[in-house]
Amino acid sequence: MTTTDASEIWCGPLDAVDEGGLSRPRIGIGGIAIESSTFSPHISADDAFTVREGDVLLAYYPFLAPGSELRDAAEWLPLMQGRALPGGAVARETYDSMKQQILDGIAANGPFDGFFFDIHGAMSVVGLVDAEADLARAVRAALGPDVLISAAMDLHGNVSRELLDEVDLITAYRMAPHEDEWNTKERAVFNLLGQLRSSVGTDPAARRPFKAWVQVPVLLPGEKTSTRIEPAASIYAQVPLIEALEGVLDAAVWVGYAWADEPRCQAAVVVTGYDQALIQSEASRLGRLYWDSRADFEFVADALPLTESIDAALAAPDQRPFVISDSGDNPTAGGAGDVSWTLGELLARPEFQDGAVSVIHASIFDSAAVEQAVAAGVGAHVDLQVGGRVDPGPRGPVALSGTVFSITEGDPIAGTQVVIQSGGVHAIITSRRKPFHYIADFTALGLDPHSTDIVVVKIGYLEPELFELAVGWKLALTPGGVDQDLLRLGHSHLAPGVFPFADAGDDPELEAIVTRRVS
């Protein structure tokens, strides 16, 4: 079965405003979005976040463009949203500052009828156990009990009971990779407006739909739960079917975030609506389906140790370019991005030392190494110590001797980027952490991945352009803060009985709890 196409789940037109509904409600926008590995030594501080406020924040959402139906349906009050590339836990002072900005915005711009709570769901903060619940409690207290809150989340977020109780509507992506990110945010706004425009808009208590919630004690990496393949494809295919049932407003399944060590980290299902019996039965059924499929989830590609992945690439000259996922230090899952182990292994392979086989490694961030290369200039020989400064991994900094192939300045994410050629290896070094997801990320540096034999990228499952690029593909099981081998990371604070950390064979109680927020 193939996953649902993003174009098939775009929201339709709003219903007309019911008698007594709110024709132009006042809706605030705010949140903090980051995925944080508690196994990475990286700390996400102020410089990790892009903070959008006011008109800049409003313009961030394409479905709220001037003249659009949703834009015209409300008075929008965009407060603040902080968004960061996945990384390590958020510094407490950084979190507290952004949280206070949102609360100050609520105090200065109220009253509100609704609030669009734009979060990720897997934020870890130094000193907190459930950061999104902490933020939601503070937002709820500032807004008051009658304001309707609609949350949009990544499917790799976590839904604790504490978070659930503070919001009224909650939904998540239905695709991994996340081709439906904007669809999901739009759906959260669409559902919020639908409630406020309905006849229940006159009754704050009636605005609050029922939520059927069940946590499923399964915690798997995203690379085992891609909706491109089974069983996730079939599980997520159920979601729009449930949503279409009479009495149901929304349905969502969360995989959870595997690289944080917190009790809330596990899969979850929420079905929202007014038919209590129906939403409970459907949430329970979906939770049971996920649990029963737990042993059937497999990696989206052949998952092998790095040495075997390289061997496979070398043995397949007809599969060029051959992509290898350097998965353990994937910055889009929370890896530090400077683990040097894979680069060291590539440099040590004799097959790559004479240049007969070409390899791109993307990437390592190391501002000091970049400065040295820039000072030397294009064409110069350099001897560098690269990576291993934030997350030493099993190797620490690696010796890289070669020629400065290119220097590219001004990237808004990476800053200055250099490419060092050592034999057949082209190593990309950046001033700041950056994921390499697009062909243009490479061609901007003078590299052509289409004509390269092997492309090694710090990623897990391949984003669409890399997926199209790859003629051959292996997912390398490499060390780092988002190691795919979860059992060797050392989780110690998960809830009891979470698979695959524990599985006694006994079925858990998976009857959904039906709840409705009270004042």
C-alpha positions as CSV (number, residue, x, y, z in Angstrom):
1,M,0.0,0.0,0.0
2,T,1.2,3.5,-0.8
3,T,0.9,6.4,1.6
4,T,-1.7,9.1,1.1
5,D,-0.6,11.9,-1.2
6,A,-0.4,15.2,0.6
7,S,-2.6,16.8,-2.1
8,E,-5.4,14.4,-1.1
9,I,-5.6,15.6,2.5
10,W,-5.8,19.4,2.0
11,C,-8.6,21.1,3.9
12,G,-11.8,22.0,2.1
13,P,-13.8,25.2,2.3
14,L,-15.1,26.4,5.7
15,D,-18.8,25.9,6.5
16,A,-20.9,29.0,6.8
17,V,-21.1,30.6,10.2
18,D,-23.9,29.2,12.2
19,E,-26.4,31.4,13.9
20,G,-24.7,32.3,17.2
21,G,-21.2,31.3,15.9
22,L,-18.3,33.7,15.8
23,S,-17.9,35.3,12.3
24,R,-14.5,36.8,13.0
25,P,-12.9,35.4,16.1
26,R,-9.7,36.7,17.6
27,I,-7.1,34.0,17.3
28,G,-3.5,34.1,18.7
29,I,-0.6,32.2,17.3
30,G,2.4,30.9,19.2
31,G,4.6,28.0,20.1
32,I,8.1,26.5,20.3
33,A,9.1,23.7,17.9
34,I,12.2,21.6,18.2
35,E,13.1,17.9,18.4
36,S,15.6,17.3,21.2
37,S,17.8,14.3,21.8
38,T,18.7,13.8,25.4
39,F,21.5,11.5,24.3
40,S,23.3,14.3,22.4
41,P,25.7,16.6,24.3
42,H,24.6,19.4,22.1
43,I,22.7,22.2,23.8
44,S,20.2,24.2,21.8
45,A,20.6,27.8,23.0
46,D,19.3,31.1,21.7
47,D,21.3,30.9,18.4
48,A,19.6,27.6,17.5
49,F,16.2,29.2,17.1
50,T,14.6,31.3,14.4
51,V,12.1,33.5,16.2
52,R,9.2,34.9,14.2
53,E,6.8,37.5,15.5
54,G,4.0,39.7,14.3
55,D,3.6,40.0,10.5
56,V,6.7,37.9,9.9
57,L,5.0,35.0,11.8
58,L,1.7,35.5,10.0
59,A,3.5,35.4,6.6
60,Y,5.2,32.1,7.6
61,Y,1.9,30.2,7.0
62,P,1.0,29.9,3.3
63,F,-2.6,29.1,4.1
64,L,-3.0,32.5,5.9
65,A,-1.8,34.5,2.9
66,P,-3.7,37.8,2.3
67,G,-7.0,37.1,0.6
68,S,-7.2,33.4,1.6
69,E,-10.3,32.1,3.2
70,L,-8.7,31.2,6.5
71,R,-7.0,34.6,6.7
72,D,-10.3,36.4,6.2
73,A,-12.1,34.2,8.6
74,A,-10.5,35.6,11.8
75,E,-8.6,38.5,13.3
76,W,-5.1,37.0,13.6
77,L,-2.8,37.9,16.5
78,P,0.6,36.3,15.7
79,L,2.6,36.5,18.9
80,M,5.8,34.4,18.7
81,Q,7.0,31.1,17.4
82,G,10.5,29.8,18.0
83,R,11.6,27.0,15.6
84,A,15.0,25.2,15.5
85,L,16.7,22.5,13.7
86,P,16.6,19.3,15.8
87,G,19.4,19.2,18.3
88,G,20.2,18.6,21.9
89,A,18.1,19.6,24.9
90,V,17.1,23.3,25.0
91,A,19.0,25.5,27.5
92,R,16.6,26.4,30.3
93,E,17.2,30.1,30.0
94,T,16.4,30.0,26.2
95,Y,13.2,28.1,26.8
96,D,12.1,30.4,29.7
97,S,12.8,33.5,27.5
98,M,10.7,32.3,24.6
99,K,7.9,31.1,26.9
100,Q,7.8,34.5,28.5
101,Q,7.6,36.2,25.1
102,I,4.5,34.2,24.4
103,L,2.9,34.9,27.7
104,D,3.7,38.6,27.4
105,G,2.1,38.6,24.0
106,I,-1.0,37.0,25.4
107,A,-1.2,39.6,28.1
108,A,-0.7,42.5,25.7
109,N,-3.1,41.3,22.9
110,G,-6.0,39.6,24.6
111,P,-8.8,38.7,24.9
112,F,-8.8,35.8,22.6
113,D,-11.4,33.4,21.3
114,G,-8.9,30.8,20.0
115,F,-5.2,30.0,19.9
116,F,-3.2,28.1,17.3
117,F,-0.5,26.3,19.3
118,D,2.2,25.5,16.8
119,I,4.7,23.0,18.4
120,H,6.7,19.9,17.6
121,G,6.1,17.7,20.5
122,A,9.5,16.3,21.2
123,M,11.2,19.3,22.9
124,S,13.4,18.5,25.8
125,V,14.5,21.3,28.1
126,V,17.3,21.1,30.7
127,G,15.6,20.5,34.1
128,L,12.1,19.7,32.7
129,V,10.5,16.3,32.1
130,D,7.6,17.3,29.8
131,A,8.4,20.6,28.2
132,E,5.4,20.9,25.9
133,A,3.0,20.2,28.8
134,D,4.8,22.9,30.8
135,L,4.4,25.4,28.0
136,A,0.8,24.4,27.4
137,R,-0.1,24.9,31.1
138,A,1.4,28.3,31.1
139,V,-0.4,29.3,27.9
140,R,-3.7,28.0,29.2
141,A,-3.3,29.9,32.4
142,A,-2.6,33.1,30.5
143,L,-5.4,32.6,28.0
144,G,-8.1,31.6,30.5
145,P,-10.4,28.6,30.5
146,D,-12.8,29.6,27.7
147,V,-10.3,30.1,24.9
148,L,-10.1,27.2,22.5
149,I,-6.6,25.9,21.9
150,S,-5.7,23.9,18.7
151,A,-2.3,22.2,18.6
152,A,-0.5,21.0,15.5
153,M,2.4,18.5,16.0
154,D,4.9,16.4,14.3
155,L,4.0,12.7,14.4
156,H,7.4,12.1,16.2
157,G,6.1,14.2,19.1
158,N,4.8,12.8,22.4
159,V,1.3,13.2,23.8
160,S,1.2,13.0,27.5
161,R,-2.0,13.2,29.5
162,E,-0.7,16.5,30.9
163,L,-0.4,18.1,27.4
164,L,-3.7,16.6,26.3
165,D,-5.6,18.1,29.2
166,E,-4.5,21.7,28.4
167,V,-5.6,21.7,24.7
168,D,-9.0,21.3,23.0
169,L,-8.0,20.1,19.6
170,I,-4.8,18.3,18.7
171,T,-3.6,16.8,15.4
172,A,-0.3,15.5,13.8
173,Y,1.3,14.8,10.5
174,R,0.2,11.7,8.7
175,M,3.3,11.3,6.5
176,A,6.9,10.4,7.2
177,P,8.8,12.0,5.5
178,H,6.7,15.0,6.4
179,E,5.3,16.0,3.0
180,D,2.1,17.1,4.8
181,E,3.6,19.5,7.3
182,W,1.6,22.5,6.0
183,N,-1.5,20.5,5.5
184,T,-1.4,19.5,9.2
185,K,-1.0,23.1,10.4
186,E,-3.8,24.2,8.1
187,R,-6.0,21.4,9.5
188,A,-5.4,22.5,13.0
189,V,-6.5,26.0,12.1
190,F,-9.4,24.8,10.0
191,N,-10.7,22.7,12.9
192,L,-10.3,25.6,15.3
193,L,-12.3,27.9,13.0
194,G,-14.9,25.3,12.4
195,Q,-15.6,25.0,16.1
196,L,-15.7,28.7,16.7
197,R,-18.0,29.3,13.7
198,S,-20.4,26.6,14.7
199,S,-23.4,27.2,16.9
200,V,-21.4,25.9,19.9
201,G,-19.4,29.1,19.6
202,T,-21.8,30.9,21.9
203,D,-21.1,28.3,24.7
204,P,-17.5,28.1,25.8
205,A,-18.1,24.7,27.4
206,A,-19.7,23.3,24.3
207,R,-16.8,24.4,22.2
208,R,-14.6,21.7,23.9
209,P,-14.9,18.4,22.0
210,F,-14.3,15.1,23.6
211,K,-10.8,13.5,23.1
212,A,-10.2,9.8,23.2
213,W,-6.6,9.2,24.1
214,V,-4.5,6.1,24.4
215,Q,-0.8,5.7,24.8
216,V,0.7,2.7,23.1
217,P,3.8,1.3,24.8
218,V,5.9,1.2,21.7
219,L,8.9,3.4,20.9
220,L,10.5,3.1,17.5
221,P,12.8,5.3,15.4
222,G,11.3,7.1,12.5
223,E,13.4,5.1,10.2
224,K,11.3,2.0,11.2
225,T,8.0,3.8,10.9
226,S,8.0,5.5,7.5
227,T,4.6,5.8,6.0
228,R,6.1,4.8,2.7
229,I,6.1,1.2,3.8
230,E,4.1,-1.3,5.8
231,P,2.9,-1.5,8.5
232,A,2.8,2.3,9.0
233,A,1.3,2.8,5.5
234,S,-1.8,0.8,6.4
235,I,-2.1,2.2,9.9
236,Y,-2.0,5.8,8.7
237,A,-4.4,5.0,5.9
238,Q,-7.0,4.4,8.6
239,V,-6.7,8.0,10.0
240,P,-8.6,9.9,7.3
241,L,-11.2,7.1,7.2
242,I,-11.8,7.6,10.9
243,E,-11.8,11.4,10.6
244,A,-14.6,11.1,7.9
245,L,-17.0,9.3,10.3
246,E,-20.0,11.2,11.6
247,G,-19.3,12.5,15.1
248,V,-15.5,12.7,14.5
249,L,-13.6,15.9,14.1
250,D,-10.0,14.6,13.8
251,A,-7.9,11.5,14.3
252,A,-4.1,11.3,14.7
253,V,-1.4,8.8,15.5
254,W,1.9,9.7,17.1
255,V,5.0,7.5,16.7
256,G,6.7,9.3,19.6
257,Y,10.3,10.4,19.8
258,A,12.8,7.6,20.4
259,W,15.9,9.6,21.3
260,A,14.7,11.2,24.5
261,D,14.6,9.4,27.8
262,E,11.3,10.5,29.3
263,P,8.1,8.7,30.5
264,R,6.0,10.4,27.8
265,C,8.1,8.9,25.0
266,Q,5.9,6.3,23.4
267,A,3.3,6.1,20.6
268,A,-0.2,7.6,21.1
269,V,-3.6,7.9,19.4
270,V,-6.1,10.7,19.8
271,V,-9.5,10.8,18.2
272,T,-11.5,14.0,18.7
273,G,-15.2,14.5,18.4
274,Y,-18.7,14.5,20.0
275,D,-19.7,10.9,19.7
276,Q,-18.0,9.6,22.8
277,A,-18.6,5.9,22.2
278,L,-17.4,6.1,18.6
279,I,-14.2,8.1,19.3
280,Q,-13.3,5.7,22.1
281,S,-13.8,2.6,20.0
282,E,-11.9,4.0,17.1
283,A,-9.0,5.3,19.2
284,S,-8.8,1.9,21.0
285,R,-8.9,0.1,17.7
286,L,-6.1,2.2,16.2
287,G,-4.0,1.8,19.3
288,R,-4.5,-2.0,19.2
289,L,-3.6,-2.1,15.5
290,Y,-0.3,-0.2,16.3
291,W,0.5,-2.5,19.2
292,D,-0.2,-5.7,17.2
293,S,2.1,-4.5,14.5
294,R,5.0,-3.6,16.8
295,A,7.2,-6.5,15.6
296,D,6.4,-5.9,12.0
297,F,8.1,-2.5,11.7
298,E,11.3,-2.7,9.8
299,F,13.9,-0.2,8.6
300,V,12.9,1.7,5.5
301,A,16.1,0.5,3.8
302,D,18.6,-2.2,4.4
303,A,20.2,-1.3,7.8
304,L,23.8,-2.4,8.1
305,P,26.9,-1.5,9.9
306,L,28.9,1.2,8.1
307,T,31.6,-1.1,6.8
308,E,29.0,-3.4,5.3
309,S,27.1,-0.5,3.8
310,I,30.3,0.8,2.1
311,D,31.1,-2.8,0.9
312,A,27.6,-3.0,-0.7
313,A,28.1,0.4,-2.4
314,L,31.5,-0.7,-3.8
315,A,30.0,-4.0,-5.0
316,A,27.3,-2.3,-7.0
317,P,28.9,-0.2,-9.7
318,D,25.6,-0.3,-11.7
319,Q,23.8,1.5,-8.8
320,R,25.3,5.0,-9.1
321,P,24.9,7.2,-7.3
322,F,24.7,5.0,-4.2
323,V,23.4,6.8,-1.1
324,I,24.4,5.8,2.4
325,S,22.5,7.3,5.4
326,D,24.9,8.2,8.2
327,S,22.0,7.8,10.6
328,G,23.5,8.0,14.1
329,D,24.4,11.7,13.8
330,N,21.4,12.9,11.7
331,P,20.9,16.6,12.6
332,T,17.3,16.4,11.5
333,A,16.6,13.9,14.3
334,G,18.6,15.7,17.0
335,G,22.2,14.6,16.3
336,A,25.0,17.0,17.1
337,G,26.1,16.9,13.5
338,D,29.8,16.8,14.3
339,V,30.5,13.2,15.0
340,S,33.5,12.4,12.8
341,W,33.4,8.6,13.0
342,T,32.0,8.0,9.5
343,L,34.4,10.5,7.8
344,G,37.3,8.8,9.5
345,E,36.2,5.4,8.2
346,L,35.9,6.8,4.6
347,L,39.3,8.3,4.8
348,A,40.8,5.0,5.9
349,R,39.4,3.0,3.1
350,P,42.0,2.2,0.5
351,E,39.4,2.1,-2.3
352,F,38.9,5.9,-1.9
353,Q,42.5,7.0,-1.6
354,D,43.5,7.2,-5.3
355,G,40.4,9.0,-6.5
356,A,39.1,6.2,-8.7
357,V,35.9,6.0,-6.7
358,S,34.3,9.4,-5.8
359,V,32.5,10.0,-2.4
360,I,30.8,13.0,-0.9
361,H,30.4,13.1,2.8
362,A,27.7,15.6,4.1
363,S,28.6,16.9,6.5
364,I,30.4,18.0,9.7
365,F,30.1,21.3,11.3
366,D,33.3,22.7,12.7
367,S,33.8,26.5,12.6
368,A,37.5,26.3,13.5
369,A,38.3,23.9,10.6
370,V,36.3,26.1,8.2
371,E,38.3,29.2,9.3
372,Q,41.6,27.3,8.6
373,A,40.4,26.3,5.2
374,V,39.2,29.8,4.3
375,A,42.6,31.2,5.4
376,A,44.4,28.8,3.2
377,G,42.2,29.4,0.1
378,V,40.9,27.3,-2.7
379,G,43.5,25.0,-4.1
380,A,45.7,25.1,-1.0
381,H,46.7,21.9,0.9
382,V,45.4,21.8,4.5
383,D,45.9,19.5,7.4
384,L,42.9,19.8,9.7
385,Q,41.4,18.2,12.8
386,V,37.7,18.0,12.0
387,G,34.6,17.3,14.2
388,G,34.2,15.5,17.5
389,R,34.2,18.8,19.4
390,V,30.6,18.7,20.6
391,D,29.9,15.0,20.4
392,P,33.3,13.1,20.4
393,G,31.6,9.8,19.6
394,P,34.0,6.9,19.5
395,R,36.8,8.8,17.6
396,G,36.9,12.5,18.6
397,P,38.4,14.9,15.9
398,V,39.6,13.2,12.8
399,A,42.7,14.1,10.8
400,L,41.7,15.4,7.3
401,S,44.5,16.2,4.9
402,G,43.6,17.4,1.5
403,T,43.0,20.2,-0.9
404,V,40.5,23.0,-0.5
405,F,38.1,22.2,-3.3
406,S,35.6,25.1,-2.7
407,I,34.6,27.8,-0.3
408,T,31.0,29.0,-0.2
409,E,29.9,31.8,2.0
410,G,26.6,33.2,3.1
411,D,24.4,30.2,3.5
412,P,21.6,31.2,5.9
413,I,21.8,27.9,7.8
414,A,25.3,26.7,7.4
415,G,27.2,30.0,7.2
416,T,30.5,29.4,5.5
417,Q,30.9,26.0,3.9
418,V,34.1,24.4,2.6
419,V,34.8,21.2,0.7
420,I,38.1,19.4,1.3
421,Q,39.1,16.8,-1.3
422,S,41.2,13.9,0.0
423,G,41.7,11.3,-2.7
424,G,38.2,10.5,-3.9
425,V,36.5,11.8,-0.7
426,H,34.9,15.3,-0.8
427,A,34.2,16.2,2.8
428,I,31.8,19.1,3.4
429,I,32.6,21.1,6.5
430,T,30.2,23.9,7.6
431,S,30.4,26.7,10.2
432,R,27.0,25.8,11.6
433,R,24.9,22.7,11.7
434,K,23.0,22.1,8.5
435,P,21.1,19.1,7.0
436,F,21.7,18.3,3.4
437,H,18.3,17.4,1.9
438,Y,18.3,19.0,-1.5
439,I,20.4,18.6,-4.7
440,A,21.0,22.4,-4.6
441,D,22.7,21.9,-1.2
442,F,25.5,20.1,-3.1
443,T,25.6,21.9,-6.4
444,A,26.0,25.3,-4.5
445,L,29.3,23.9,-3.4
446,G,30.5,22.8,-6.8
447,L,29.6,19.2,-6.3
448,D,27.4,17.1,-8.5
449,P,25.8,14.2,-6.6
450,H,24.4,12.7,-9.8
451,S,27.8,12.0,-11.1
452,T,29.3,10.9,-7.8
453,D,29.7,7.2,-7.0
454,I,28.8,7.3,-3.4
455,V,26.9,10.0,-1.4
456,V,27.1,9.7,2.4
457,V,24.5,12.0,4.1
458,K,23.8,12.5,7.8
459,I,20.2,11.5,7.6
460,G,17.9,8.6,8.3
461,Y,15.1,7.9,5.8
462,L,15.7,9.9,2.6
463,E,13.9,13.1,2.0
464,P,12.2,13.3,-1.4
465,E,15.1,14.7,-3.6
466,L,17.6,12.3,-2.1
467,F,15.1,9.4,-2.5
468,E,14.9,10.2,-6.2
469,L,18.7,10.6,-6.4
470,A,19.5,7.2,-4.9
471,V,19.9,4.3,-7.4
472,G,21.2,2.2,-4.5
473,W,20.7,2.9,-0.8
474,K,21.8,1.5,2.6
475,L,21.0,2.9,6.0
476,A,24.2,2.7,8.0
477,L,24.0,2.0,11.7
478,T,26.4,4.5,13.0
479,P,27.1,6.0,16.4
480,G,25.8,9.3,17.7
481,G,23.0,10.9,19.7
482,V,20.3,9.4,17.5
483,D,21.7,6.0,17.2
484,Q,19.2,3.7,15.5
485,D,20.2,0.9,17.8
486,L,18.0,2.2,20.7
487,L,19.0,-0.5,23.1
488,R,22.6,0.6,23.3
489,L,21.7,4.2,24.1
490,G,20.8,3.5,27.8
491,H,17.2,4.7,28.3
492,S,16.4,4.5,32.0
493,H,13.3,6.7,32.5
494,L,10.8,5.3,30.0
495,A,7.4,4.1,31.3
496,P,7.3,0.4,32.2
497,G,6.7,-2.1,29.5
498,V,7.7,-0.1,26.4
499,F,8.6,-2.2,23.4
500,P,11.3,-3.0,22.4
501,F,13.0,-2.2,25.7
502,A,10.6,-4.6,27.5
503,D,8.0,-7.0,26.1
504,A,6.8,-9.7,28.5
505,G,4.3,-10.9,25.9
506,D,1.3,-9.6,27.9
507,D,-1.0,-7.3,26.1
508,P,-1.3,-3.9,27.7
509,E,-4.6,-2.2,28.5
510,L,-5.4,-0.2,25.4
511,E,-8.9,1.1,26.0
512,A,-8.8,4.8,25.2
513,I,-9.7,7.3,27.9
514,V,-12.3,9.8,26.9
515,T,-11.8,13.2,28.4
516,R,-13.0,16.8,27.8
517,R,-11.3,19.8,29.2
518,V,-13.1,21.4,32.1
519,S,-12.7,25.0,33.4
